[in-house]
């Protein structure tokens, strides 16, 4: 068996990264799209898990997008993070 080598980290172990600073630099519309994609991912995962158990999950993925697009921020003038 070959030796497993540690993966290099982009920050020191004694100082965790400030992910919030990076996240704030991303445009608001892009952040909202990422949150929507995460919600869709988790909803699909929960549906697959429930289906695997033979259950019916009370999750409606087709309802996520209309809610996300109900009021686009760019057109309201509030898209300034």
VMD Tcl script that draws the C-alpha trace (Angstrom):
set ca {
  {0.00 0.00 0.00}
  {1.34 3.42 -0.90}
  {1.90 6.16 1.63}
  {-0.87 8.75 1.91}
  {0.47 12.29 1.86}
  {-1.35 15.23 3.42}
  {-3.04 17.73 1.13}
  {-1.51 21.20 1.13}
  {-3.68 23.85 2.73}
  {-3.95 27.40 1.45}
  {-3.88 28.81 4.97}
  {-2.00 27.94 8.18}
  {-3.67 25.53 10.59}
  {-3.52 27.99 13.49}
  {-5.36 30.72 11.53}
  {-8.60 29.63 9.85}
  {-9.50 31.51 6.66}
  {-11.89 34.43 6.69}
  {-14.43 33.01 4.25}
  {-16.86 35.81 4.99}
  {-14.50 38.41 3.52}
  {-14.21 36.37 0.31}
  {-17.97 35.83 0.22}
  {-18.68 39.58 0.58}
  {-16.53 40.30 -2.48}
  {-18.82 38.17 -4.68}
  {-21.65 40.15 -6.33}
  {-25.02 39.80 -4.59}
  {-26.79 38.20 -7.57}
  {-24.05 35.55 -7.75}
  {-24.31 34.87 -4.00}
  {-28.08 34.45 -4.27}
  {-27.66 32.09 -7.23}
  {-25.18 30.02 -5.19}
  {-27.59 29.82 -2.25}
  {-30.40 28.76 -4.60}
  {-28.18 26.07 -6.14}
  {-27.30 24.78 -2.64}
  {-30.99 24.66 -1.69}
  {-31.78 22.75 -4.87}
  {-28.89 20.34 -4.25}
  {-30.02 19.55 -0.69}
  {-33.66 19.22 -1.75}
  {-32.71 16.71 -4.45}
  {-30.52 14.82 -1.99}
  {-33.37 14.60 0.54}
  {-35.73 13.43 -2.20}
  {-33.30 10.70 -3.26}
  {-32.81 9.58 0.35}
  {-36.57 9.41 0.93}
  {-37.08 7.54 -2.33}
  {-34.37 5.07 -1.30}
  {-36.30 4.38 1.90}
  {-39.54 4.03 -0.04}
  {-41.00 7.18 1.48}
  {-42.48 10.30 -0.06}
  {-40.61 13.47 0.88}
  {-42.56 16.70 1.29}
  {-40.16 18.70 -0.87}
  {-41.22 20.43 -4.07}
  {-38.10 21.34 -6.07}
  {-40.25 22.82 -8.86}
  {-41.34 25.51 -6.39}
  {-37.81 26.70 -5.56}
  {-37.05 28.57 -8.79}
  {-40.26 30.65 -8.97}
  {-39.64 31.83 -5.40}
  {-36.01 32.65 -6.20}
  {-36.99 34.63 -9.32}
  {-40.04 36.31 -7.81}
  {-38.29 39.65 -7.34}
  {-34.89 39.97 -9.03}
  {-32.65 42.30 -7.03}
  {-30.94 43.86 -10.03}
  {-34.17 45.45 -11.26}
  {-35.11 46.79 -7.83}
  {-31.92 48.81 -7.43}
  {-30.98 46.98 -4.24}
  {-28.29 44.78 -5.81}
  {-25.42 46.53 -4.02}
  {-24.41 43.80 -1.49}
}
mol new
graphics top color blue
foreach p $ca { graphics top sphere $p radius 0.5 }
foreach p [lrange $ca 0 end-1] q [lrange $ca 1 end] { graphics top cylinder $p $q radius 0.2 }
display resetview
